[in-house]
Amino acid sequence: MAETLEIVSFRLKPDAAADFIAQNGVVTDWLARQPGFLSRHLGERADGSWVDVVRWRSLEQAQAAAQRIMAEIGDCEAMRAIEPASVAMSHTQVALSR
């Protein structure tokens, strides 16, 4: 098993709440309960888009969580604030970590 980074970029809907970070508690709590979860880092880029980087113990565990997240918490405020067509997800094996 190789540690894996899940990198998700997205934009918020124009009418999304200003407290998007606060709304993410549900997502962070859900992730923390998933097998293989190690850490999460969420940030806003200068152009207004967002990036969510989640570190997992393995690609398989990352993919398993990705398959379940919408069914389990897809209706939470943070998920509803995201523009679905803007979502891009990728995975990469961790080559270096300090």
N, C-alpha and C positions, 0 to 999 in steps of 0.2 A: 504494500500500500504506500502510495506517495501522497504527501500533503498536496492539496489542490486549492487554488484560488478560483472562486466564482466571481466574475466581474459582470455587473449589470449596469448598463447606462440607460437613462430614461429622462423624459421631461414630465413636468407636472401639467395637469389640465389648467387652462387659464383661470378658472374659478376655484382652484385648489386653495385650501385654507393656509393661512400664513404660519400656522403652527404645525407644519409637516413633521418637523423633528420630534415634537412632543407626541404626535400621533404614532410614531414608530415604536413606541414601547411594546405594543402588541406584537409587532413583527420580531423585534429583538427577543422578546420572551419566548415566542414560538420557536425561533431558531435555536435558542439556548437549550431547548428540550429535545432537539433532534440528534440522533446518533451521529457522532463524528464532528459536530460543530466545535470550532475552536475560537473564532473571533469574528467580529463584524465591524466594518468601518464605512460610514456613510458621509458623503460630502457633496457640496454644491460647487460646480465649476463657475468660472467667470462669465460664461455665456448663458447661465441660468439652467443648464442641464445638471443632472445628478449622476453620481456614481456610487454604487454599493458594492463593496468588496467583502466577500465572506470567505474565511479560511476554514477548510474541512480536512479531516484526516485522510479522505480518499475521494476520488472522482465518483465512485459508486454511491457513496453517502451523499454527496452534493446532488447528484442526479435524482436520487430517491426523494430527497427533500423538495427539489424543484417540481417533481411530479405531484406532490401532495399539497403544496402551499396554497394554491388557489382554491382547492376544494375545502381546505380547513380554515383559512383566514382571508380568503379573497374578498370578502365583503367588509373588511375593516376599513376605517377612514383612510389610513395611510395607503392602502392598496387602491382604493377608489379614487384617490387624488392623482394617480399616475395615468398618463396618456398611453393606453395600450399599444397603439401603433408605433410608439417611440422606443419601446423596450428592445434592447439588444443584450443578449447574454452569451458569455463565453466562459470556458474553463481552461486553466493552464496549470501544469504541474509546478510546484514550488521548487525553484532551483537554488535559492539562497534565502535564508531567514536568520535574522539576528535578534 
